[in-house]
Structure formats: structure tokens, C-alpha cells
């Protein structure tokens, strides 16, 4: 088995050696805290009303706005960040395929730098 270089965990106050920047238990803690702060999809507005509206939108706008493939998701062009007026503003909606939506979301969330 190849040897992995270990480095100090970057979680505040830890410093124990890890194969990555944070030990697994700390990555899980950070993820849980983020999800708790973020709220459920229902709390963020993505309940049954959204599912019905987005289903109808995709029937009317079946093509991905980025690659012209078959769209599977309705995206908010400008992230609404809890602003329900912007959330429901259809001029802020676009149809995207899963791959294009994932790429856009990752870029906006800062996962790809």
C-alpha cells in the first residue's frame, strides 16, 4: 500500500496528523454544522409548491440554457439567498441539465476556484 504523507489537521485546536487537511471527524462536524445552519430544503423554499412550479417550467422550457441538452433542473440565475421575491421571480429562472447546474452551483459556492 502506498505511503501517504500526513500533515497537521487544520481544525482549530487539533493539530493531530491527518492524511488530508482535516481529520474525518472534523470534516463531519463542519458538514453537520453547515447543514443545520442552512436549514432543510423545505425551509429554504423548495417544498411541494416549488416542485410543482419547476415541473411545469421544465415542460415549457425543456432545453438546457448552457449546453442545449435536455434540462432536468430549474436554476435561479441570481442566487436568491432566502429572498422569496427573487426566488419566485420567473425572469430569474433558467432550465439546466444536471451537469451544468452542478457546475454553476459549485462555482457560485466557491467549491471550484
C-alpha positions as CSV (number, residue, x, y, z in Angstrom):
1,X,0.0,0.0,0.0
2,X,1.4,3.4,-1.0
3,X,2.5,5.6,1.9
4,X,0.5,8.8,2.4
5,X,2.1,12.0,3.6
6,X,0.5,13.1,6.8
7,X,0.0,16.7,7.8
8,X,-1.4,18.5,10.9
9,X,-5.2,18.8,10.9
10,X,-6.3,22.4,10.3
11,X,-9.3,22.2,12.6
12,X,-8.9,24.9,15.3
13,X,-7.2,23.4,18.3
14,X,-6.5,20.0,16.9
15,X,-3.1,19.7,15.1
16,X,-3.1,15.9,15.1
17,X,-1.8,14.3,12.0
18,X,-4.1,13.5,9.1
19,X,-4.0,12.2,5.5
20,X,-5.8,15.4,4.4
21,X,-6.3,18.9,5.6
22,X,-8.8,17.9,8.3
23,X,-9.4,14.6,10.1
24,X,-12.6,12.8,9.1
25,X,-14.4,13.5,12.4
26,X,-13.8,17.3,11.9
27,X,-15.0,17.2,8.3
28,X,-18.2,15.6,9.5
29,X,-18.6,18.2,12.3
30,X,-18.2,21.0,9.8
31,X,-20.7,19.4,7.4
32,X,-23.3,18.9,10.2
33,X,-22.9,22.5,11.4
34,X,-23.3,23.8,7.8
35,X,-26.4,21.7,7.1
36,X,-28.0,22.7,10.4
37,X,-27.4,26.4,9.7
38,X,-28.6,26.1,6.1
39,X,-31.9,24.5,7.0
40,X,-33.9,21.9,5.2
41,X,-34.9,22.2,1.5
42,X,-38.4,22.8,2.7
43,X,-37.3,25.7,5.0
44,X,-35.3,27.2,2.0
45,X,-38.5,27.3,-0.1
46,X,-38.0,24.1,-2.1
47,X,-41.3,22.4,-1.0
48,X,-44.2,21.0,-3.0
49,X,-45.1,24.4,-4.4
50,X,-41.6,24.7,-5.9
51,X,-41.6,21.1,-7.2
52,X,-44.9,21.7,-9.0
53,X,-43.8,25.1,-10.4
54,X,-40.4,23.7,-11.6
55,X,-42.0,20.7,-13.2
56,X,-44.3,23.0,-15.2
57,X,-41.3,25.2,-16.1
58,X,-39.3,22.3,-17.4
59,X,-42.3,21.2,-19.6
60,X,-42.4,24.7,-21.1
61,X,-38.6,25.1,-21.3
62,X,-37.1,21.7,-21.8
63,X,-33.7,22.7,-23.2
64,X,-30.6,23.4,-21.0
65,X,-29.7,27.1,-21.2
66,X,-26.0,26.3,-21.3
67,X,-25.5,23.3,-23.5
68,X,-28.8,22.9,-25.2
69,X,-29.2,19.3,-23.8
70,X,-32.3,18.1,-22.0
71,X,-32.8,20.1,-18.9
72,X,-33.7,18.4,-15.6
73,X,-33.4,21.3,-13.1
74,X,-34.7,24.8,-12.7
75,X,-31.9,27.2,-11.7
76,X,-32.0,30.7,-10.2
77,X,-29.8,32.8,-12.4
78,X,-29.1,35.1,-9.5
79,X,-28.9,33.1,-6.2
80,X,-31.9,34.2,-4.1
81,X,-30.2,33.7,-0.7
82,X,-33.6,33.5,1.0
83,X,-35.2,36.4,-0.8
84,X,-38.6,34.9,-1.7
85,X,-39.5,37.6,-4.1
86,X,-36.4,36.8,-6.1
87,X,-37.0,33.0,-5.5
88,X,-40.4,33.2,-7.3
89,X,-39.4,35.7,-10.0
90,X,-39.6,33.6,-13.2
91,X,-37.4,36.0,-15.0
92,X,-34.7,34.7,-12.7
93,X,-35.3,31.1,-13.6
94,X,-33.5,29.0,-16.3
95,X,-33.6,25.4,-17.3
96,X,-30.3,23.5,-16.9
97,X,-29.2,19.9,-17.2
98,X,-27.8,18.3,-14.0
99,X,-24.2,18.6,-15.1
100,X,-24.5,22.3,-16.0
101,X,-26.4,23.1,-12.8
102,X,-23.9,21.3,-10.6
103,X,-21.0,23.1,-12.3
104,X,-22.7,26.5,-11.8
105,X,-23.6,25.8,-8.2
106,X,-20.1,24.7,-7.3
107,X,-18.7,27.8,-8.9
108,X,-21.1,30.1,-7.0
109,X,-20.5,28.3,-3.7
110,X,-16.7,28.6,-4.1
111,X,-16.0,24.9,-4.4
112,X,-14.1,25.4,-7.6
113,X,-11.6,28.1,-7.6
